[in-house]
């Protein structure tokens, strides 16, 4: 377990190790006391992983001089950072640049909302279709940030255009029927049976206000 102010040894294969806050404060204190950079670096034993790089740049063979030069360079950087920022602490790192800027978000939204097929694609399938180098979780997070979620589509009975006026005419003919008139009608309907189940409805990607969008509705019957 790493203790505050104590520097851990570099694990095998690791090229860099950040200095501790106590080490950086010691560098500033010793510099203010009049120590030179080489003496500070050798006293604190810092920045040893950079010795190899310094040797390559200066073409100096591996020796004590390499360690002295590397330690001196580390001390100078800490001191200069303190003079510029007013603190020996390391600045925040920018990290990996985001994949989705505003322009890329609009491009993703346009693809997902293109038609009923793209609305039903899973997050993993969207990554493949758009050739994104990210996980499905990232796509999910970006779509959620724009208000889109995966939802079960609403059911709707689809009526062919040719049948619509026929149904309207039939309803108008029976518009004035009484209760006794309807009692003389025998109602029948078709039923489907399966021993293995009917599967599940596909999920769609939509906003809360798009529940009845034509691309987000599941057609259950064609007449």
Biotite code that builds the C-alpha atoms (Angstrom):
import biotite.structure as struc

atoms = struc.array([
    struc.Atom([0.000, 0.000, 0.000], chain_id="A", res_id=1, res_name="UNK", atom_name="CA", element="C"),
    struc.Atom([1.372, 3.375, -0.982], chain_id="A", res_id=2, res_name="UNK", atom_name="CA", element="C"),
    struc.Atom([1.954, 5.820, 1.875], chain_id="A", res_id=3, res_name="UNK", atom_name="CA", element="C"),
    struc.Atom([1.655, 9.555, 1.575], chain_id="A", res_id=4, res_name="UNK", atom_name="CA", element="C"),
    struc.Atom([4.978, 11.165, 0.712], chain_id="A", res_id=5, res_name="UNK", atom_name="CA", element="C"),
    struc.Atom([6.688, 7.845, -0.018], chain_id="A", res_id=6, res_name="UNK", atom_name="CA", element="C"),
    struc.Atom([7.665, 6.908, -3.533], chain_id="A", res_id=7, res_name="UNK", atom_name="CA", element="C"),
    struc.Atom([6.969, 3.378, -4.765], chain_id="A", res_id=8, res_name="UNK", atom_name="CA", element="C"),
    struc.Atom([9.418, 1.458, -6.925], chain_id="A", res_id=9, res_name="UNK", atom_name="CA", element="C"),
    struc.Atom([8.588, 1.264, -10.627], chain_id="A", res_id=10, res_name="UNK", atom_name="CA", element="C"),
    struc.Atom([6.959, -2.083, -11.508], chain_id="A", res_id=11, res_name="UNK", atom_name="CA", element="C"),
    struc.Atom([8.565, -4.021, -14.322], chain_id="A", res_id=12, res_name="UNK", atom_name="CA", element="C"),
    struc.Atom([7.393, -2.727, -17.719], chain_id="A", res_id=13, res_name="UNK", atom_name="CA", element="C"),
    struc.Atom([6.166, 0.650, -16.377], chain_id="A", res_id=14, res_name="UNK", atom_name="CA", element="C"),
    struc.Atom([8.016, 3.584, -17.907], chain_id="A", res_id=15, res_name="UNK", atom_name="CA", element="C"),
    struc.Atom([6.820, 6.504, -15.765], chain_id="A", res_id=16, res_name="UNK", atom_name="CA", element="C"),
    struc.Atom([5.802, 7.114, -12.191], chain_id="A", res_id=17, res_name="UNK", atom_name="CA", element="C"),
    struc.Atom([4.301, 10.388, -10.965], chain_id="A", res_id=18, res_name="UNK", atom_name="CA", element="C"),
    struc.Atom([6.089, 12.161, -8.136], chain_id="A", res_id=19, res_name="UNK", atom_name="CA", element="C"),
    struc.Atom([4.261, 12.553, -4.845], chain_id="A", res_id=20, res_name="UNK", atom_name="CA", element="C"),
    struc.Atom([3.117, 15.916, -3.522], chain_id="A", res_id=21, res_name="UNK", atom_name="CA", element="C"),
    struc.Atom([5.649, 15.745, -0.683], chain_id="A", res_id=22, res_name="UNK", atom_name="CA", element="C"),
    struc.Atom([8.450, 15.172, -3.197], chain_id="A", res_id=23, res_name="UNK", atom_name="CA", element="C"),
    struc.Atom([7.375, 18.180, -5.215], chain_id="A", res_id=24, res_name="UNK", atom_name="CA", element="C"),
    struc.Atom([7.263, 20.347, -2.095], chain_id="A", res_id=25, res_name="UNK", atom_name="CA", element="C"),
    struc.Atom([10.760, 19.165, -1.117], chain_id="A", res_id=26, res_name="UNK", atom_name="CA", element="C"),
    struc.Atom([12.041, 20.127, -4.571], chain_id="A", res_id=27, res_name="UNK", atom_name="CA", element="C"),
    struc.Atom([10.732, 23.679, -4.162], chain_id="A", res_id=28, res_name="UNK", atom_name="CA", element="C"),
    struc.Atom([12.043, 23.962, -0.600], chain_id="A", res_id=29, res_name="UNK", atom_name="CA", element="C"),
    struc.Atom([15.532, 22.748, -1.473], chain_id="A", res_id=30, res_name="UNK", atom_name="CA", element="C"),
    struc.Atom([15.653, 24.998, -4.529], chain_id="A", res_id=31, res_name="UNK", atom_name="CA", element="C"),
    struc.Atom([14.723, 28.018, -2.422], chain_id="A", res_id=32, res_name="UNK", atom_name="CA", element="C"),
    struc.Atom([17.465, 26.972, 0.019], chain_id="A", res_id=33, res_name="UNK", atom_name="CA", element="C"),
    struc.Atom([20.057, 27.335, -2.751], chain_id="A", res_id=34, res_name="UNK", atom_name="CA", element="C"),
    struc.Atom([20.568, 23.728, -3.823], chain_id="A", res_id=35, res_name="UNK", atom_name="CA", element="C"),
    struc.Atom([21.376, 23.133, -7.474], chain_id="A", res_id=36, res_name="UNK", atom_name="CA", element="C"),
    struc.Atom([19.235, 20.852, -9.617], chain_id="A", res_id=37, res_name="UNK", atom_name="CA", element="C"),
    struc.Atom([21.680, 17.966, -9.732], chain_id="A", res_id=38, res_name="UNK", atom_name="CA", element="C"),
    struc.Atom([21.999, 17.887, -5.958], chain_id="A", res_id=39, res_name="UNK", atom_name="CA", element="C"),
    struc.Atom([18.215, 18.023, -5.507], chain_id="A", res_id=40, res_name="UNK", atom_name="CA", element="C"),
    struc.Atom([17.639, 15.204, -7.984], chain_id="A", res_id=41, res_name="UNK", atom_name="CA", element="C"),
    struc.Atom([20.295, 12.939, -6.466], chain_id="A", res_id=42, res_name="UNK", atom_name="CA", element="C"),
    struc.Atom([19.062, 13.642, -2.933], chain_id="A", res_id=43, res_name="UNK", atom_name="CA", element="C"),
    struc.Atom([15.410, 12.802, -3.665], chain_id="A", res_id=44, res_name="UNK", atom_name="CA", element="C"),
    struc.Atom([16.102, 10.006, -6.178], chain_id="A", res_id=45, res_name="UNK", atom_name="CA", element="C"),
    struc.Atom([13.307, 11.032, -8.534], chain_id="A", res_id=46, res_name="UNK", atom_name="CA", element="C"),
    struc.Atom([12.568, 10.504, -12.220], chain_id="A", res_id=47, res_name="UNK", atom_name="CA", element="C"),
    struc.Atom([14.787, 7.450, -12.598], chain_id="A", res_id=48, res_name="UNK", atom_name="CA", element="C"),
    struc.Atom([12.629, 5.963, -15.456], chain_id="A", res_id=49, res_name="UNK", atom_name="CA", element="C"),
    struc.Atom([13.658, 8.883, -17.700], chain_id="A", res_id=50, res_name="UNK", atom_name="CA", element="C"),
    struc.Atom([17.341, 8.002, -17.587], chain_id="A", res_id=51, res_name="UNK", atom_name="CA", element="C"),
    struc.Atom([17.086, 5.846, -20.689], chain_id="A", res_id=52, res_name="UNK", atom_name="CA", element="C"),
    struc.Atom([15.401, 8.599, -22.686], chain_id="A", res_id=53, res_name="UNK", atom_name="CA", element="C"),
    struc.Atom([18.024, 11.146, -21.600], chain_id="A", res_id=54, res_name="UNK", atom_name="CA", element="C"),
    struc.Atom([20.772, 8.730, -22.642], chain_id="A", res_id=55, res_name="UNK", atom_name="CA", element="C"),
    struc.Atom([19.220, 8.383, -26.124], chain_id="A", res_id=56, res_name="UNK", atom_name="CA", element="C"),
    struc.Atom([18.838, 12.147, -26.594], chain_id="A", res_id=57, res_name="UNK", atom_name="CA", element="C"),
    struc.Atom([22.297, 13.087, -25.279], chain_id="A", res_id=58, res_name="UNK", atom_name="CA", element="C"),
    struc.Atom([24.094, 9.947, -26.531], chain_id="A", res_id=59, res_name="UNK", atom_name="CA", element="C"),
    struc.Atom([25.746, 9.514, -23.146], chain_id="A", res_id=60, res_name="UNK", atom_name="CA", element="C"),
    struc.Atom([26.538, 5.900, -22.123], chain_id="A", res_id=61, res_name="UNK", atom_name="CA", element="C"),
    struc.Atom([24.750, 4.489, -19.089], chain_id="A", res_id=62, res_name="UNK", atom_name="CA", element="C"),
    struc.Atom([26.485, 5.853, -15.993], chain_id="A", res_id=63, res_name="UNK", atom_name="CA", element="C"),
    struc.Atom([25.933, 7.955, -12.895], chain_id="A", res_id=64, res_name="UNK", atom_name="CA", element="C"),
    struc.Atom([25.923, 11.045, -15.121], chain_id="A", res_id=65, res_name="UNK", atom_name="CA", element="C"),
    struc.Atom([22.720, 9.858, -16.829], chain_id="A", res_id=66, res_name="UNK", atom_name="CA", element="C"),
    struc.Atom([20.909, 9.653, -13.499], chain_id="A", res_id=67, res_name="UNK", atom_name="CA", element="C"),
    struc.Atom([22.148, 13.085, -12.487], chain_id="A", res_id=68, res_name="UNK", atom_name="CA", element="C"),
    struc.Atom([20.969, 14.686, -15.753], chain_id="A", res_id=69, res_name="UNK", atom_name="CA", element="C"),
    struc.Atom([17.534, 13.043, -15.511], chain_id="A", res_id=70, res_name="UNK", atom_name="CA", element="C"),
    struc.Atom([17.020, 14.057, -11.885], chain_id="A", res_id=71, res_name="UNK", atom_name="CA", element="C"),
    struc.Atom([18.047, 17.620, -12.699], chain_id="A", res_id=72, res_name="UNK", atom_name="CA", element="C"),
    struc.Atom([15.504, 17.807, -15.570], chain_id="A", res_id=73, res_name="UNK", atom_name="CA", element="C"),
    struc.Atom([12.706, 16.595, -13.293], chain_id="A", res_id=74, res_name="UNK", atom_name="CA", element="C"),
    struc.Atom([13.514, 19.189, -10.647], chain_id="A", res_id=75, res_name="UNK", atom_name="CA", element="C"),
    struc.Atom([13.527, 21.999, -13.208], chain_id="A", res_id=76, res_name="UNK", atom_name="CA", element="C"),
    struc.Atom([10.077, 20.986, -14.507], chain_id="A", res_id=77, res_name="UNK", atom_name="CA", element="C"),
    struc.Atom([8.569, 20.924, -10.999], chain_id="A", res_id=78, res_name="UNK", atom_name="CA", element="C"),
    struc.Atom([10.044, 24.319, -10.157], chain_id="A", res_id=79, res_name="UNK", atom_name="CA", element="C"),
    struc.Atom([8.896, 25.917, -13.412], chain_id="A", res_id=80, res_name="UNK", atom_name="CA", element="C"),
    struc.Atom([5.371, 24.545, -12.944], chain_id="A", res_id=81, res_name="UNK", atom_name="CA", element="C"),
    struc.Atom([5.235, 25.981, -9.436], chain_id="A", res_id=82, res_name="UNK", atom_name="CA", element="C"),
    struc.Atom([6.384, 29.403, -10.615], chain_id="A", res_id=83, res_name="UNK", atom_name="CA", element="C"),
    struc.Atom([3.763, 29.445, -13.385], chain_id="A", res_id=84, res_name="UNK", atom_name="CA", element="C"),
    struc.Atom([0.764, 27.914, -11.584], chain_id="A", res_id=85, res_name="UNK", atom_name="CA", element="C"),
    struc.Atom([1.561, 28.767, -7.961], chain_id="A", res_id=86, res_name="UNK", atom_name="CA", element="C"),
    struc.Atom([1.363, 25.138, -6.822], chain_id="A", res_id=87, res_name="UNK", atom_name="CA", element="C"),
    struc.Atom([3.600, 22.072, -7.124], chain_id="A", res_id=88, res_name="UNK", atom_name="CA", element="C"),
    struc.Atom([0.623, 19.822, -7.803], chain_id="A", res_id=89, res_name="UNK", atom_name="CA", element="C"),
    struc.Atom([0.294, 18.216, -11.205], chain_id="A", res_id=90, res_name="UNK", atom_name="CA", element="C"),
    struc.Atom([-2.328, 19.761, -13.485], chain_id="A", res_id=91, res_name="UNK", atom_name="CA", element="C"),
    struc.Atom([-5.401, 17.859, -14.572], chain_id="A", res_id=92, res_name="UNK", atom_name="CA", element="C"),
    struc.Atom([-4.888, 15.716, -17.631], chain_id="A", res_id=93, res_name="UNK", atom_name="CA", element="C"),
    struc.Atom([-7.113, 16.088, -20.660], chain_id="A", res_id=94, res_name="UNK", atom_name="CA", element="C"),
    struc.Atom([-7.468, 12.343, -21.219], chain_id="A", res_id=95, res_name="UNK", atom_name="CA", element="C"),
    struc.Atom([-8.795, 10.734, -24.348], chain_id="A", res_id=96, res_name="UNK", atom_name="CA", element="C"),
    struc.Atom([-10.715, 13.151, -26.608], chain_id="A", res_id=97, res_name="UNK", atom_name="CA", element="C"),
    struc.Atom([-14.450, 12.387, -26.831], chain_id="A", res_id=98, res_name="UNK", atom_name="CA", element="C"),
    struc.Atom([-15.682, 10.463, -29.854], chain_id="A", res_id=99, res_name="UNK", atom_name="CA", element="C"),
    struc.Atom([-19.066, 12.203, -29.998], chain_id="A", res_id=100, res_name="UNK", atom_name="CA", element="C"),
    struc.Atom([-19.035, 15.945, -30.491], chain_id="A", res_id=101, res_name="UNK", atom_name="CA", element="C"),
    struc.Atom([-22.206, 17.803, -31.395], chain_id="A", res_id=102, res_name="UNK", atom_name="CA", element="C"),
    struc.Atom([-21.803, 17.151, -35.105], chain_id="A", res_id=103, res_name="UNK", atom_name="CA", element="C"),
    struc.Atom([-21.329, 13.408, -34.575], chain_id="A", res_id=104, res_name="UNK", atom_name="CA", element="C"),
    struc.Atom([-24.333, 13.290, -32.239], chain_id="A", res_id=105, res_name="UNK", atom_name="CA", element="C"),
    struc.Atom([-26.532, 14.799, -34.965], chain_id="A", res_id=106, res_name="UNK", atom_name="CA", element="C"),
    struc.Atom([-25.172, 12.247, -37.437], chain_id="A", res_id=107, res_name="UNK", atom_name="CA", element="C"),
    struc.Atom([-25.982, 9.382, -35.051], chain_id="A", res_id=108, res_name="UNK", atom_name="CA", element="C"),
    struc.Atom([-29.483, 10.736, -34.389], chain_id="A", res_id=109, res_name="UNK", atom_name="CA", element="C"),
    struc.Atom([-30.177, 11.075, -38.119], chain_id="A", res_id=110, res_name="UNK", atom_name="CA", element="C"),
    struc.Atom([-29.174, 7.456, -38.695], chain_id="A", res_id=111, res_name="UNK", atom_name="CA", element="C"),
    struc.Atom([-31.222, 5.995, -35.835], chain_id="A", res_id=112, res_name="UNK", atom_name="CA", element="C"),
    struc.Atom([-34.374, 7.944, -36.764], chain_id="A", res_id=113, res_name="UNK", atom_name="CA", element="C"),
    struc.Atom([-34.055, 7.280, -40.503], chain_id="A", res_id=114, res_name="UNK", atom_name="CA", element="C"),
    struc.Atom([-36.779, 4.590, -40.757], chain_id="A", res_id=115, res_name="UNK", atom_name="CA", element="C"),
    struc.Atom([-38.477, 1.753, -38.894], chain_id="A", res_id=116, res_name="UNK", atom_name="CA", element="C"),
    struc.Atom([-35.538, -0.583, -39.537], chain_id="A", res_id=117, res_name="UNK", atom_name="CA", element="C"),
    struc.Atom([-32.905, 1.614, -37.890], chain_id="A", res_id=118, res_name="UNK", atom_name="CA", element="C"),
    struc.Atom([-35.290, 2.351, -35.014], chain_id="A", res_id=119, res_name="UNK", atom_name="CA", element="C"),
    struc.Atom([-35.220, -1.376, -34.157], chain_id="A", res_id=120, res_name="UNK", atom_name="CA", element="C"),
    struc.Atom([-31.447, -1.841, -34.253], chain_id="A", res_id=121, res_name="UNK", atom_name="CA", element="C"),
    struc.Atom([-29.776, -2.739, -30.978], chain_id="A", res_id=122, res_name="UNK", atom_name="CA", element="C"),
    struc.Atom([-26.979, -0.626, -29.513], chain_id="A", res_id=123, res_name="UNK", atom_name="CA", element="C"),
    struc.Atom([-24.450, -3.244, -30.648], chain_id="A", res_id=124, res_name="UNK", atom_name="CA", element="C"),
    struc.Atom([-25.863, -3.240, -34.196], chain_id="A", res_id=125, res_name="UNK", atom_name="CA", element="C"),
    struc.Atom([-25.670, 0.571, -34.345], chain_id="A", res_id=126, res_name="UNK", atom_name="CA", element="C"),
    struc.Atom([-21.953, 0.393, -33.474], chain_id="A", res_id=127, res_name="UNK", atom_name="CA", element="C"),
    struc.Atom([-21.397, -2.018, -36.354], chain_id="A", res_id=128, res_name="UNK", atom_name="CA", element="C"),
    struc.Atom([-23.528, -0.101, -38.867], chain_id="A", res_id=129, res_name="UNK", atom_name="CA", element="C"),
    struc.Atom([-21.875, 3.241, -38.048], chain_id="A", res_id=130, res_name="UNK", atom_name="CA", element="C"),
    struc.Atom([-18.389, 1.714, -37.737], chain_id="A", res_id=131, res_name="UNK", atom_name="CA", element="C"),
    struc.Atom([-17.801, 3.240, -34.308], chain_id="A", res_id=132, res_name="UNK", atom_name="CA", element="C"),
    struc.Atom([-14.757, 2.247, -32.254], chain_id="A", res_id=133, res_name="UNK", atom_name="CA", element="C"),
    struc.Atom([-16.650, 2.279, -28.967], chain_id="A", res_id=134, res_name="UNK", atom_name="CA", element="C"),
    struc.Atom([-18.796, 0.018, -26.826], chain_id="A", res_id=135, res_name="UNK", atom_name="CA", element="C"),
    struc.Atom([-22.559, -0.387, -26.981], chain_id="A", res_id=136, res_name="UNK", atom_name="CA", element="C"),
    struc.Atom([-22.738, 1.244, -23.553], chain_id="A", res_id=137, res_name="UNK", atom_name="CA", element="C"),
    struc.Atom([-21.266, 4.438, -25.005], chain_id="A", res_id=138, res_name="UNK", atom_name="CA", element="C"),
    struc.Atom([-23.922, 4.506, -27.740], chain_id="A", res_id=139, res_name="UNK", atom_name="CA", element="C"),
    struc.Atom([-26.604, 3.983, -25.103], chain_id="A", res_id=140, res_name="UNK", atom_name="CA", element="C"),
    struc.Atom([-25.249, 6.844, -22.978], chain_id="A", res_id=141, res_name="UNK", atom_name="CA", element="C"),
    struc.Atom([-25.084, 9.236, -25.957], chain_id="A", res_id=142, res_name="UNK", atom_name="CA", element="C"),
    struc.Atom([-28.639, 8.400, -27.067], chain_id="A", res_id=143, res_name="UNK", atom_name="CA", element="C"),
    struc.Atom([-29.921, 8.824, -23.512], chain_id="A", res_id=144, res_name="UNK", atom_name="CA", element="C"),
    struc.Atom([-28.275, 12.250, -23.350], chain_id="A", res_id=145, res_name="UNK", atom_name="CA", element="C"),
    struc.Atom([-30.361, 13.242, -26.404], chain_id="A", res_id=146, res_name="UNK", atom_name="CA", element="C"),
    struc.Atom([-33.586, 11.889, -24.881], chain_id="A", res_id=147, res_name="UNK", atom_name="CA", element="C"),
    struc.Atom([-33.787, 8.564, -26.757], chain_id="A", res_id=148, res_name="UNK", atom_name="CA", element="C"),
    struc.Atom([-34.494, 5.287, -24.970], chain_id="A", res_id=149, res_name="UNK", atom_name="CA", element="C"),
    struc.Atom([-35.297, 1.692, -25.906], chain_id="A", res_id=150, res_name="UNK", atom_name="CA", element="C"),
    struc.Atom([-39.050, 1.082, -25.535], chain_id="A", res_id=151, res_name="UNK", atom_name="CA", element="C"),
    struc.Atom([-41.581, -1.614, -26.399], chain_id="A", res_id=152, res_name="UNK", atom_name="CA", element="C"),
    struc.Atom([-43.560, -0.265, -29.388], chain_id="A", res_id=153, res_name="UNK", atom_name="CA", element="C"),
    struc.Atom([-47.271, 0.451, -29.217], chain_id="A", res_id=154, res_name="UNK", atom_name="CA", element="C"),
    struc.Atom([-49.555, -1.979, -31.034], chain_id="A", res_id=155, res_name="UNK", atom_name="CA", element="C"),
    struc.Atom([-51.626, -0.868, -33.977], chain_id="A", res_id=156, res_name="UNK", atom_name="CA", element="C"),
    struc.Atom([-53.935, -2.735, -36.335], chain_id="A", res_id=157, res_name="UNK", atom_name="CA", element="C"),
    struc.Atom([-52.866, -1.973, -39.878], chain_id="A", res_id=158, res_name="UNK", atom_name="CA", element="C"),
    struc.Atom([-55.664, -1.446, -42.427], chain_id="A", res_id=159, res_name="UNK", atom_name="CA", element="C"),
    struc.Atom([-54.907, -1.489, -46.102], chain_id="A", res_id=160, res_name="UNK", atom_name="CA", element="C"),
    struc.Atom([-55.817, 1.705, -47.992], chain_id="A", res_id=161, res_name="UNK", atom_name="CA", element="C"),
    struc.Atom([-58.329, -0.163, -50.174], chain_id="A", res_id=162, res_name="UNK", atom_name="CA", element="C"),
    struc.Atom([-60.235, -1.431, -47.123], chain_id="A", res_id=163, res_name="UNK", atom_name="CA", element="C"),
    struc.Atom([-60.461, 1.862, -45.269], chain_id="A", res_id=164, res_name="UNK", atom_name="CA", element="C"),
    struc.Atom([-63.422, 3.364, -47.200], chain_id="A", res_id=165, res_name="UNK", atom_name="CA", element="C"),
    struc.Atom([-65.263, 0.021, -47.018], chain_id="A", res_id=166, res_name="UNK", atom_name="CA", element="C"),
    struc.Atom([-65.006, -0.059, -43.252], chain_id="A", res_id=167, res_name="UNK", atom_name="CA", element="C"),
    struc.Atom([-66.082, 3.569, -42.942], chain_id="A", res_id=168, res_name="UNK", atom_name="CA", element="C"),
    struc.Atom([-69.144, 2.919, -45.169], chain_id="A", res_id=169, res_name="UNK", atom_name="CA", element="C"),
    struc.Atom([-70.121, -0.148, -43.111], chain_id="A", res_id=170, res_name="UNK", atom_name="CA", element="C"),
    struc.Atom([-69.937, 1.844, -39.862], chain_id="A", res_id=171, res_name="UNK", atom_name="CA", element="C"),
    struc.Atom([-72.073, 4.626, -41.316], chain_id="A", res_id=172, res_name="UNK", atom_name="CA", element="C"),
    struc.Atom([-74.731, 2.132, -42.369], chain_id="A", res_id=173, res_name="UNK", atom_name="CA", element="C"),
    struc.Atom([-75.032, 0.750, -38.840], chain_id="A", res_id=174, res_name="UNK", atom_name="CA", element="C"),
    struc.Atom([-74.794, 4.154, -37.194], chain_id="A", res_id=175, res_name="UNK", atom_name="CA", element="C"),
    struc.Atom([-78.511, 4.237, -36.194], chain_id="A", res_id=176, res_name="UNK", atom_name="CA", element="C"),
    struc.Atom([-78.815, 0.617, -35.036], chain_id="A", res_id=177, res_name="UNK", atom_name="CA", element="C"),
    struc.Atom([-80.387, 0.007, -31.666], chain_id="A", res_id=178, res_name="UNK", atom_name="CA", element="C"),
    struc.Atom([-79.285, -2.382, -28.952], chain_id="A", res_id=179, res_name="UNK", atom_name="CA", element="C"),
    struc.Atom([-81.801, -5.017, -30.154], chain_id="A", res_id=180, res_name="UNK", atom_name="CA", element="C"),
    struc.Atom([-80.387, -4.782, -33.658], chain_id="A", res_id=181, res_name="UNK", atom_name="CA", element="C"),
    struc.Atom([-76.931, -5.639, -32.405], chain_id="A", res_id=182, res_name="UNK", atom_name="CA", element="C"),
    struc.Atom([-78.248, -8.606, -30.443], chain_id="A", res_id=183, res_name="UNK", atom_name="CA", element="C"),
    struc.Atom([-79.127, -10.305, -33.749], chain_id="A", res_id=184, res_name="UNK", atom_name="CA", element="C"),
    struc.Atom([-75.462, -10.191, -34.844], chain_id="A", res_id=185, res_name="UNK", atom_name="CA", element="C"),
    struc.Atom([-73.172, -13.158, -34.225], chain_id="A", res_id=186, res_name="UNK", atom_name="CA", element="C"),
    struc.Atom([-69.580, -12.006, -33.788], chain_id="A", res_id=187, res_name="UNK", atom_name="CA", element="C"),
    struc.Atom([-66.698, -14.274, -34.835], chain_id="A", res_id=188, res_name="UNK", atom_name="CA", element="C"),
    struc.Atom([-62.968, -13.794, -34.948], chain_id="A", res_id=189, res_name="UNK", atom_name="CA", element="C"),
    struc.Atom([-59.841, -15.726, -35.805], chain_id="A", res_id=190, res_name="UNK", atom_name="CA", element="C"),
    struc.Atom([-57.561, -17.091, -33.081], chain_id="A", res_id=191, res_name="UNK", atom_name="CA", element="C"),
    struc.Atom([-53.996, -18.327, -33.256], chain_id="A", res_id=192, res_name="UNK", atom_name="CA", element="C"),
    struc.Atom([-52.499, -21.041, -31.091], chain_id="A", res_id=193, res_name="UNK", atom_name="CA", element="C"),
    struc.Atom([-48.877, -22.093, -30.635], chain_id="A", res_id=194, res_name="UNK", atom_name="CA", element="C"),
    struc.Atom([-47.162, -24.553, -28.286], chain_id="A", res_id=195, res_name="UNK", atom_name="CA", element="C"),
    struc.Atom([-43.770, -22.866, -28.649], chain_id="A", res_id=196, res_name="UNK", atom_name="CA", element="C"),
    struc.Atom([-44.772, -19.251, -28.105], chain_id="A", res_id=197, res_name="UNK", atom_name="CA", element="C"),
    struc.Atom([-45.096, -16.298, -30.443], chain_id="A", res_id=198, res_name="UNK", atom_name="CA", element="C"),
    struc.Atom([-41.831, -14.532, -29.629], chain_id="A", res_id=199, res_name="UNK", atom_name="CA", element="C"),
    struc.Atom([-41.624, -10.961, -28.425], chain_id="A", res_id=200, res_name="UNK", atom_name="CA", element="C"),
    struc.Atom([-42.144, -7.569, -29.967], chain_id="A", res_id=201, res_name="UNK", atom_name="CA", element="C"),
    struc.Atom([-38.963, -5.805, -31.118], chain_id="A", res_id=202, res_name="UNK", atom_name="CA", element="C"),
    struc.Atom([-37.836, -2.804, -29.122], chain_id="A", res_id=203, res_name="UNK", atom_name="CA", element="C"),
    struc.Atom([-37.576, 0.611, -30.759], chain_id="A", res_id=204, res_name="UNK", atom_name="CA", element="C"),
    struc.Atom([-35.430, 3.642, -30.057], chain_id="A", res_id=205, res_name="UNK", atom_name="CA", element="C"),
    struc.Atom([-37.581, 6.717, -29.550], chain_id="A", res_id=206, res_name="UNK", atom_name="CA", element="C"),
    struc.Atom([-38.263, 9.776, -27.453], chain_id="A", res_id=207, res_name="UNK", atom_name="CA", element="C"),
    struc.Atom([-41.111, 9.925, -24.952], chain_id="A", res_id=208, res_name="UNK", atom_name="CA", element="C"),
    struc.Atom([-43.173, 12.036, -27.372], chain_id="A", res_id=209, res_name="UNK", atom_name="CA", element="C"),
    struc.Atom([-42.784, 9.535, -30.244], chain_id="A", res_id=210, res_name="UNK", atom_name="CA", element="C"),
    struc.Atom([-44.887, 6.686, -28.832], chain_id="A", res_id=211, res_name="UNK", atom_name="CA", element="C"),
    struc.Atom([-47.237, 6.755, -31.838], chain_id="A", res_id=212, res_name="UNK", atom_name="CA", element="C"),
    struc.Atom([-44.717, 7.698, -34.508], chain_id="A", res_id=213, res_name="UNK", atom_name="CA", element="C"),
    struc.Atom([-45.285, 5.582, -37.611], chain_id="A", res_id=214, res_name="UNK", atom_name="CA", element="C"),
    struc.Atom([-41.767, 4.136, -37.399], chain_id="A", res_id=215, res_name="UNK", atom_name="CA", element="C"),
    struc.Atom([-42.196, 3.223, -33.717], chain_id="A", res_id=216, res_name="UNK", atom_name="CA", element="C"),
    struc.Atom([-45.487, 1.274, -33.938], chain_id="A", res_id=217, res_name="UNK", atom_name="CA", element="C"),
    struc.Atom([-45.681, -2.515, -34.025], chain_id="A", res_id=218, res_name="UNK", atom_name="CA", element="C"),
    struc.Atom([-48.157, -3.778, -36.631], chain_id="A", res_id=219, res_name="UNK", atom_name="CA", element="C"),
    struc.Atom([-50.053, -6.741, -35.189], chain_id="A", res_id=220, res_name="UNK", atom_name="CA", element="C"),
    struc.Atom([-52.601, -7.481, -37.941], chain_id="A", res_id=221, res_name="UNK", atom_name="CA", element="C"),
    struc.Atom([-53.097, -6.754, -41.618], chain_id="A", res_id=222, res_name="UNK", atom_name="CA", element="C"),
    struc.Atom([-56.649, -6.777, -42.959], chain_id="A", res_id=223, res_name="UNK", atom_name="CA", element="C"),
])
